[in-house]
């Protein structure tokens, strides 16, 4: 279930299955945009919410989501998100 403010994104996985994500936020780190996504199937189970972080790349009028395969890049994004969370909690 989504509210009017939530953005639902539908795409296909490697096996051609349709998957839906709730777009939580877009953050920019080192001039690169990253999407914070919540898989739709986990939205009903509060204890199992796992947020996915994907690189956001513009392709004409469309956006592509790319998997972050570099551990250093992923760790940098995770640290940035953690810092934001800490600031919000204070």
C-alpha positions as CSV (number, residue, x, y, z in Angstrom):
1,X,0.0,0.0,0.0
2,X,1.4,3.4,-0.9
3,X,0.4,6.9,-0.1
4,X,0.2,9.8,-2.6
5,X,3.7,11.0,-1.6
6,X,5.3,7.6,-2.2
7,X,6.8,6.9,-5.6
8,X,6.5,3.4,-6.9
9,X,9.1,2.2,-9.4
10,X,8.6,-0.9,-11.5
11,X,11.4,-2.6,-13.3
12,X,12.6,-6.1,-14.3
13,X,15.2,-8.3,-12.7
14,X,17.9,-10.4,-14.4
15,X,15.4,-13.2,-14.9
16,X,12.8,-11.0,-16.5
17,X,10.5,-10.9,-13.4
18,X,8.7,-7.6,-12.7
19,X,9.7,-6.1,-9.4
20,X,8.4,-3.0,-7.7
21,X,10.2,-0.6,-5.3
22,X,9.2,2.3,-3.3
23,X,11.6,5.2,-3.9
24,X,12.6,6.5,-0.5
25,X,15.1,9.1,-1.4
26,X,17.8,10.2,-3.8
27,X,21.2,11.2,-2.3
28,X,24.2,12.7,-4.1
29,X,27.7,11.6,-3.1
30,X,30.8,12.8,-5.0
31,X,28.5,14.2,-7.7
32,X,26.9,10.8,-8.3
33,X,23.2,10.2,-7.5
34,X,22.1,7.1,-5.7
35,X,18.5,5.9,-5.2
36,X,17.4,4.4,-1.8
37,X,14.8,1.8,-2.7
38,X,12.5,-0.4,-0.6
39,X,11.4,-3.6,-2.3
40,X,7.6,-3.6,-2.4
41,X,7.3,-7.2,-0.9
42,X,9.1,-6.1,2.3
43,X,6.8,-3.2,3.0
44,X,4.3,-5.3,5.0
45,X,6.9,-6.8,7.3
46,X,8.4,-4.0,9.5
47,X,11.1,-6.3,10.9
48,X,12.5,-7.2,7.6
49,X,12.8,-3.9,5.8
50,X,16.0,-4.0,3.8
51,X,16.8,-0.8,1.8
52,X,18.6,-1.2,-1.5
53,X,21.1,1.4,-2.7
54,X,21.6,1.7,-6.4
55,X,23.5,4.1,-8.6
56,X,21.2,6.3,-10.6
57,X,22.2,7.0,-14.2
58,X,20.3,9.3,-16.7
59,X,19.8,7.8,-20.1
60,X,18.0,10.4,-22.2
61,X,14.7,11.0,-20.5
62,X,14.9,7.7,-18.6
63,X,16.8,6.7,-15.5
64,X,18.7,3.5,-15.1
65,X,19.4,1.8,-11.8
66,X,22.9,0.2,-11.6
67,X,24.2,-2.2,-9.0
68,X,27.1,-0.9,-7.0
69,X,29.7,-3.6,-7.3
70,X,32.7,-1.7,-5.9
71,X,33.0,-2.3,-2.1
72,X,34.7,1.1,-1.5
73,X,32.0,3.0,-3.3
74,X,29.2,1.1,-1.5
75,X,30.9,1.7,1.9
76,X,31.2,5.4,1.1
77,X,27.5,5.6,0.4
78,X,26.6,3.6,3.5
79,X,28.7,5.8,5.7
80,X,27.1,8.9,4.2
81,X,23.6,7.5,4.9
82,X,24.6,6.6,8.4
83,X,25.8,10.1,9.0
84,X,22.5,11.5,7.8
85,X,20.6,9.2,10.1
86,X,22.7,10.2,13.0
87,X,22.0,13.9,12.3
88,X,18.3,13.3,12.1
89,X,18.3,11.4,15.4
90,X,20.1,14.3,17.2
